[in-house]
Amino acid sequence: MISNSNKSVVASADTSSLSQTTALNDSSTRYSTYPTSWRRPAVFFPNRWLRWGLWLLAAIWFYLAISTIDVNWVRVAEGIERGWRFIKGFLTPDFTSRWNDISTGLVESLTMTLTSTVAGVVLSVPVGIGAARNVAPTAIYYACRFIITVSRSLQEIIIAILFVAMFGFGPFAGFLTLSFATIGFLAKLLAEDIEDIDESQTEAVRATGASWLQLINYAVQPQVMPRLIGLSLYRLDINFRESAVIGIVGAGGIGATLNTAIDRYEFDSAGAILLIIIFIVMIAEYTSGFVRKWVQ
């Protein structure tokens, strides 16, 4: 005779084997219905015909836009010839014949670049703090955002034309142009960094009864300072390159010298100026990268 304990053991063994069999059947069913191929899901429009229709409309629009361009092929051929002369002058640069003009323009560009970057950074810090929603009142927030929007809406060369018309030719108009452009660039990125800071640090400083200035100094400034230094060096690089562009409209700098050399077909002098610009930009790039690495 089989005891009750043995019967319970047999029953539990049968139950466990049945559950294992059921699990295996379920898993085999699940794996048998698993898809054998993968298709990337649609990002915007699940309907395939709608996607192809939009691609067709985009292709038609692109063709019509290209067809409206009036190309003067005679001028293109002449331009290729002038471009080849410019390339040959670039390969054989002349640093001596116009060195006085080149050095004067280079000093103006470097002066505009350094002073406008410093002034722009100094003005960008309060504007950027005011444009951060998590640390500024609503009225100040919208006022600072308006300043950033106006600064970013206008290209540097347009601002330079306005300042040249207001203050005349020379590096002062270039200084104002680059400073104004720096405010819109740096304040926007600084405001976004402040809005992305770790709020636990600001809450901890607020819990101590700190004032608003103490909150900015001890909770916000340590988190955004490395990023601010890196952006300032990046803007210094941009300002030097922009100083060569705004000089074409009379805002001083080496751009005016470059424009004069091109107008006189002195392509060897123009090539020398471009090589100087490239060399200084490379120095600024490597220096800023080293400083960013050291700060962070």
Order of alpha helices (4+ residues) and beta strands (2+ residues): alpha-alpha-alpha-alpha-alpha-alpha-alpha-alpha-alpha-alpha-alpha-alpha
